[in-house]
Amino acid sequence: MSVQEVLSAAAQRSAIEFSPYKRFSRAEWAKLRDEVHLNLTEADLTRLSGLIERISQDEVTEVYLPASRLMNFYVRATQVLHSASSKFLRQADAKMPFIIGIAGSVAVGKSTSARVLRELLARWPAHRRVDLITTDGFLWPNAELNRRGIMHRKGFPESFDQARLLQFMADVKAGRPNVEAPVYSHFTYDIVPNETIVVDRPDVLIVEGLNVLQPAKLPKDGEAIPFVSDFFDFSIYIDADPKVIEHWYVTRFLRLWRTAFRDPDAYFYRYSKLTKEQAIAQALQLWRSINLVNLKENILPTRQRADLIFSKGRAHKVETVFLRKL
């Protein structure tokens, strides 16, 4: 073995030794469900599946059941810690929800993962009330994005009403009742006027969004401005190779081109007039000029902040799991 090969091997060993994560193959991760059985019906699986991602019972059993078991431990431990802290401070033991953040690229399957985890977590006896919101509702309305000249940056950090999102997170974390979140429509590609989702002191709240794991930028005077990730008790990143996500994005675009885009009231109705070749070209242009840029600049750099990483293969199946060491 050459000197260069020895140094390379040593560097690889060091990278593994100093990694903050423990790596699991799918088979190794599946064993950690420890005989927990929570089978979903075919109707459940259909309801929870995404536009191009069909959730199977195997995926639920081998990937999401172990994850829900792990998070059940975290929720219970946090509840005990909160109760002990309240007793120490001689405060009323107000209900404080356990908040889970789920991040990842457009088209990677965040929403599907969030729905499945919500379904499973709600079946554990310690936390029956599990709510789910997406940060899409906290995007600035299209009129405001156009006014600011950043419509082409929709989905980037600056396109969100950060102040409103932070206030929502602070109110939920404080245990306040009936906290309202705005609603976003992918059909109209805009905020739905005068419509909200009410979050009323859940046991667990799942917050799904592109940039939710971003840290706040620290000002020079040390007075840090909080970010949404500061309110998370546990975080998950859904990962895949960018070229694979590009394929999923184009596939999803074509599915919408054949269905929702055909409705004259749809925001993207103009795309329904394209040929298939033109639709593919348009999808690639949108992916490469907007979503891939956002992934590289803002989303992928936050992957290492997650407690749990699900790494997917081309078939939309989780192949490898990385769990942050305690």
Backbone torsions as a table, in degrees:
resi	resn	phi	psi	omega
1	MET	NA	130.4	-178.9
2	SER	-71.2	165.4	177.6
3	VAL	-60.5	-40.9	-179.7
4	GLN	-62.3	-40.8	179.4
5	GLU	-66.5	-39.1	178.1
6	VAL	-62.9	-45.4	-179.8
7	LEU	-64.2	-39.9	179.8
8	SER	-64.6	-43.2	179.2
9	ALA	-64.2	-39.2	179.3
10	ALA	-65.4	-40.2	179.1
11	ALA	-64.0	-40.1	179.1
12	GLN	-65.4	-40.9	178.3
13	ARG	-63.6	-40.2	179.4
14	SER	-64.1	-40.7	-179.9
15	ALA	-62.0	-39.3	179.4
16	ILE	-70.0	-44.5	-176.9
17	GLU	-63.3	-36.7	-175.9
18	PHE	-96.1	5.2	177.6
19	SER	-66.8	138.4	177.4
20	PRO	-77.8	0.6	-175.6
21	TYR	-116.1	149.5	168.8
22	LYS	-101.5	129.1	-174.9
23	ARG	-94.8	137.4	177.8
24	PHE	-128.1	134.5	167.1
25	SER	-71.4	166.1	179.5
26	ARG	-58.5	-42.1	-179.2
27	ALA	-64.7	-41.2	179.1
28	GLU	-65.0	-42.1	179.9
29	TRP	-65.8	-40.0	-177.7
30	ALA	-59.7	-34.0	-178.7
31	LYS	-65.4	-21.4	-174.5
32	LEU	-77.8	-3.2	175.1
33	ARG	-71.8	-17.2	172.1
34	ASP	54.4	52.2	175.5
35	GLU	65.6	14.9	174.1
36	VAL	-71.1	131.2	-178.8
37	HIS	-122.4	116.1	174.8
38	LEU	-138.2	78.8	-177.0
39	ASN	-75.3	138.8	175.5
40	LEU	-101.4	147.7	179.0
41	THR	-76.3	167.7	176.3
42	GLU	-61.0	-36.3	177.6
43	ALA	-64.8	-39.7	177.1
44	ASP	-61.7	-47.5	-177.1
45	LEU	-62.6	-39.9	178.2
46	THR	-65.3	-42.9	-179.1
47	ARG	-65.6	-34.9	-175.9
48	LEU	-86.8	-16.9	-176.9
49	SER	-69.8	155.6	178.9
50	GLY	-88.7	-176.0	-177.2
51	LEU	-62.9	-39.0	-179.8
52	ILE	-122.9	6.1	-176.3
53	GLU	-120.8	113.2	178.8
54	ARG	-94.0	117.1	179.1
55	ILE	-80.7	128.2	179.3
56	SER	-102.5	162.9	176.5
57	GLN	-64.7	-33.0	177.2
58	ASP	-61.4	-42.0	179.6
59	GLU	-64.4	-40.1	177.9
60	VAL	-63.7	-48.3	-175.8
61	THR	-68.3	-43.3	-171.3
62	GLU	-88.9	-21.9	-176.1
63	VAL	-115.8	-54.3	-170.7
64	TYR	-83.6	-29.1	176.2
65	LEU	-65.7	-46.5	175.0
66	PRO	-58.7	-39.1	179.4
67	ALA	-65.1	-42.1	-179.8
68	SER	-67.5	-35.0	177.0
69	ARG	-64.5	-43.8	178.5
70	LEU	-61.9	-46.5	-178.4
71	MET	-68.4	-28.3	174.2
72	ASN	-61.4	-41.3	175.6
73	PHE	-61.4	-43.5	-179.3
74	TYR	-63.7	-43.3	-179.0
75	VAL	-62.4	-48.0	-178.6
76	ARG	-62.6	-42.4	179.3
77	ALA	-64.7	-39.5	179.2
78	THR	-67.3	-38.3	177.6
79	GLN	-62.3	-41.3	178.6
80	VAL	-66.1	-43.5	179.9
81	LEU	-63.4	-42.8	179.6
82	HIS	-63.3	-40.5	178.9
83	SER	-64.0	-42.0	179.6
84	ALA	-66.5	-40.3	179.3
85	SER	-64.5	-42.3	179.1
86	SER	-63.5	-39.1	178.1
87	LYS	-64.9	-42.8	179.5
88	PHE	-61.9	-41.2	-178.1
89	LEU	-84.4	-1.7	-179.3
90	ARG	57.2	44.3	178.6
91	GLN	-113.5	157.0	174.5
92	ALA	-62.0	136.9	-176.7
93	ASP	-78.5	69.9	-179.0
94	ALA	-66.9	148.5	-179.0
95	LYS	-69.7	124.4	177.8
96	MET	-119.5	117.4	-176.7
97	PRO	-69.7	148.8	172.8
98	PHE	-86.2	124.2	-173.8
99	ILE	-110.7	127.5	-180.0
100	ILE	-113.2	128.0	176.7
101	GLY	-102.6	136.8	177.1
102	ILE	-124.7	119.8	-176.0
103	ALA	-121.4	166.5	177.4
104	GLY	151.7	174.1	-176.1
105	SER	-68.3	162.8	164.6
106	VAL	-55.8	138.4	173.1
107	ALA	73.0	8.2	-178.3
108	VAL	-87.4	-13.8	178.0
109	GLY	104.9	22.7	179.8
110	LYS	-60.0	-46.5	-175.6
111	SER	-63.6	-39.8	178.3
112	THR	-64.2	-46.0	178.4
113	SER	-59.8	-42.6	-179.5
114	ALA	-63.2	-43.0	-179.6
115	ARG	-64.6	-42.6	-179.1
116	VAL	-65.7	-44.5	179.6
117	LEU	-64.6	-38.7	177.2
118	ARG	-60.5	-45.4	-179.2
119	GLU	-59.7	-43.5	-177.1
120	LEU	-74.9	-43.6	-178.1
121	LEU	-62.7	-33.3	-179.5
122	ALA	-69.1	-12.2	-179.3
123	ARG	-94.0	-3.2	174.8
124	TRP	-85.6	137.0	-173.2
125	PRO	-64.7	-23.8	-175.7
126	ALA	-77.8	-14.0	-176.9
127	HIS	-153.3	79.5	-177.1
128	ARG	-73.9	-29.8	-175.0
129	ARG	-95.0	103.8	-179.7
130	VAL	-122.7	120.0	179.1
131	ASP	-107.7	159.9	-178.4
132	LEU	-138.9	130.5	171.6
133	ILE	-132.8	156.8	172.6
134	THR	-112.7	148.5	-179.5
135	THR	-76.1	-4.7	176.4
136	ASP	-54.3	-34.3	-178.8
137	GLY	-64.9	-16.3	-179.0
138	PHE	-99.6	9.5	169.6
139	LEU	-65.1	148.1	171.6
140	TRP	-64.5	144.3	174.6
141	PRO	-57.0	155.6	-178.2
142	ASN	-55.7	-37.5	180.0
143	ALA	-61.1	-39.0	179.5
144	GLU	-73.2	-38.0	177.2
145	LEU	-62.6	-41.3	177.5
146	ASN	-66.1	-39.9	179.3
147	ARG	-61.9	-36.7	-180.0
148	ARG	-84.2	-8.2	179.9
149	GLY	72.6	29.4	-177.2
150	ILE	-126.2	24.8	178.9
151	MET	-58.5	-33.6	-179.8
152	HIS	-74.1	-5.9	179.6
153	ARG	-109.6	20.4	-179.2
154	LYS	-61.0	128.1	-175.9
155	GLY	100.4	-17.3	175.1
156	PHE	-77.0	159.4	-176.7
157	PRO	-52.0	-38.6	-176.1
158	GLU	-72.7	-8.7	-178.9
159	SER	-88.6	1.1	-179.5
160	PHE	-104.2	148.3	172.6
161	ASP	-80.5	84.0	-173.2
162	GLN	-62.2	-37.7	-178.4
163	ALA	-62.8	-42.5	-179.7
164	ARG	-68.7	-39.0	178.7
165	LEU	-64.6	-43.7	178.9
166	LEU	-63.7	-40.6	179.1
167	GLN	-64.5	-39.9	177.2
168	PHE	-59.9	-49.1	-178.4
169	MET	-62.2	-42.1	-179.4
170	ALA	-64.1	-41.5	-179.4
171	ASP	-66.4	-42.4	179.1
172	VAL	-64.7	-45.9	-177.9
173	LYS	-64.2	-30.2	179.1
174	ALA	-78.3	-3.5	178.9
175	GLY	79.8	20.6	-179.9
176	ARG	-72.9	145.0	-178.8
177	PRO	-81.0	154.7	170.0
178	ASN	50.3	55.8	177.1
179	VAL	-85.5	130.4	-174.3
180	GLU	-99.5	139.6	175.1
181	ALA	-122.6	138.0	178.9
182	PRO	-68.2	162.6	-175.7
183	VAL	-114.3	137.9	178.6
184	TYR	-112.6	141.3	177.4
185	SER	-111.8	121.3	175.7
186	HIS	-74.7	-18.3	178.2
187	PHE	-71.6	-47.6	179.1
188	THR	-92.2	-8.1	178.1
189	TYR	60.7	39.2	-175.1
190	ASP	-159.0	167.3	174.0
191	ILE	-68.1	139.4	178.5
192	VAL	-84.9	116.9	-177.4
193	PRO	-60.2	136.8	172.7
194	ASN	59.9	24.8	177.2
195	GLU	-123.1	134.6	-178.7
196	THR	-137.9	160.8	169.6
197	ILE	-105.5	133.9	-179.5
198	VAL	-101.6	126.2	176.2
199	VAL	-108.7	116.1	-172.8
200	ASP	-119.6	86.5	174.6
201	ARG	46.5	60.5	178.1
202	PRO	-73.1	163.8	171.8
203	ASP	-72.3	-39.8	-179.1
204	VAL	-135.7	138.1	173.0
205	LEU	-123.2	126.4	175.1
206	ILE	-100.7	126.5	179.9
207	VAL	-115.7	114.2	-176.1
208	GLU	-110.7	132.9	179.3
209	GLY	-175.6	165.1	-176.2
210	LEU	-61.7	-52.5	-168.0
211	ASN	-110.9	23.1	-171.4
212	VAL	-68.6	-15.5	179.8
213	LEU	-94.5	4.4	178.6
214	GLN	-63.5	137.7	173.8
215	PRO	-84.3	158.8	174.8
216	ALA	-73.8	149.5	174.1
217	LYS	-79.9	133.4	-176.7
218	LEU	-87.7	118.7	177.2
219	PRO	-72.2	159.9	-175.0
220	LYS	-64.9	-25.7	-178.6
221	ASP	-82.8	-0.3	176.5
222	GLY	84.2	-4.3	178.6
223	GLU	-85.2	80.8	-174.1
224	ALA	-66.5	140.0	174.8
225	ILE	-91.0	125.7	-176.9
226	PRO	-66.8	157.0	175.3
227	PHE	-126.6	167.6	-174.8
228	VAL	-56.1	-36.4	-178.4
229	SER	-63.0	-22.0	179.6
230	ASP	-65.7	-18.3	-177.2
231	PHE	-95.8	-1.7	-176.4
232	PHE	-82.0	140.8	171.8
233	ASP	-95.8	-21.7	179.6
234	PHE	-155.5	146.3	-177.6
235	SER	-138.8	147.9	-177.8
236	ILE	-130.4	139.1	175.3
237	TYR	-119.3	127.5	176.7
238	ILE	-94.9	118.2	-169.2
239	ASP	-119.3	150.0	172.8
240	ALA	-165.1	160.8	177.4
241	ASP	-63.0	135.1	-178.5
242	PRO	-54.3	-34.9	178.7
243	LYS	-67.5	-34.5	176.8
244	VAL	-69.1	-42.2	178.6
245	ILE	-63.5	-37.3	176.3
246	GLU	-57.5	-44.5	178.3
247	HIS	-60.6	-44.0	178.8
248	TRP	-64.1	-39.9	-179.1
249	TYR	-62.2	-46.2	179.7
250	VAL	-64.2	-42.1	179.0
251	THR	-60.5	-43.9	178.9
252	ARG	-65.8	-40.8	178.7
253	PHE	-59.7	-43.6	-180.0
254	LEU	-65.9	-36.4	177.4
255	ARG	-62.9	-43.0	178.1
256	LEU	-69.4	-35.0	178.2
257	TRP	-60.9	-33.3	-179.7
258	ARG	-83.9	-17.8	-172.6
259	THR	-123.3	-89.7	-171.6
260	ALA	-59.3	-36.0	-177.9
261	PHE	-65.8	-16.1	-178.5
262	ARG	-75.0	-16.9	-179.6
263	ASP	-76.6	125.2	-178.5
264	PRO	-58.5	-22.0	-179.7
265	ASP	-86.1	-7.1	-179.3
266	ALA	-71.6	144.2	179.6
267	TYR	-59.7	-37.3	-176.5
268	PHE	-98.5	26.0	179.8
269	TYR	-55.2	-33.8	-178.6
270	ARG	-59.2	-26.6	-179.5
271	TYR	-75.3	-18.5	-179.2
272	SER	-66.3	-18.7	-179.2
273	LYS	-82.6	-7.7	-177.9
274	LEU	-77.0	153.3	169.0
275	THR	-74.2	169.2	179.8
276	LYS	-60.4	-42.1	-179.6
277	GLU	-63.8	-40.7	178.1
278	GLN	-67.2	-37.2	179.1
279	ALA	-65.0	-41.3	177.5
280	ILE	-62.8	-44.4	179.6
281	ALA	-62.7	-40.0	178.8
282	GLN	-66.2	-41.8	178.5
283	ALA	-61.7	-44.0	179.8
284	LEU	-65.0	-37.7	179.4
285	GLN	-65.0	-43.3	179.2
286	LEU	-65.8	-41.6	180.0
287	TRP	-63.8	-49.8	-172.1
288	ARG	-76.1	-28.9	-177.2
289	SER	-92.1	-20.2	-176.9
290	ILE	-122.9	-65.9	-170.2
291	ASN	-69.9	-38.5	177.6
292	LEU	-68.2	-37.1	177.5
293	VAL	-62.8	-45.7	178.3
294	ASN	-61.8	-41.1	178.2
295	LEU	-59.6	-49.0	-176.6
296	LYS	-70.0	-39.0	-174.5
297	GLU	-83.4	-36.0	-168.4
298	ASN	-124.2	-29.9	-172.4
299	ILE	-95.4	-55.4	-178.6
300	LEU	-57.3	-38.5	178.3
301	PRO	-61.7	-15.1	-179.9
302	THR	-92.8	-2.5	-175.7
303	ARG	-56.1	-41.5	-176.4
304	GLN	-73.2	-2.3	176.1
305	ARG	-89.4	-9.2	-176.7
306	ALA	-77.4	151.0	174.0
307	ASP	-79.7	-30.1	-176.6
308	LEU	-138.9	132.9	179.1
309	ILE	-121.2	123.5	172.6
310	PHE	-99.4	117.1	-179.8
311	SER	-102.5	118.6	-174.3
312	LYS	-99.0	152.6	171.6
313	GLY	-98.9	-176.1	-173.4
314	ARG	-62.7	-26.9	-177.9
315	ALA	-83.6	11.8	-179.8
316	HIS	68.7	20.6	178.3
317	LYS	-104.9	139.7	177.0
318	VAL	-71.6	124.9	-177.6
319	GLU	-105.5	-32.9	-177.3
320	THR	-138.3	145.6	179.7
321	VAL	-125.8	136.5	176.6
322	PHE	-120.2	124.4	-179.5
323	LEU	-116.3	127.5	179.8
324	ARG	-63.9	133.9	178.8
325	LYS	-71.0	144.7	177.3
326	LEU	-81.1	NA	NA
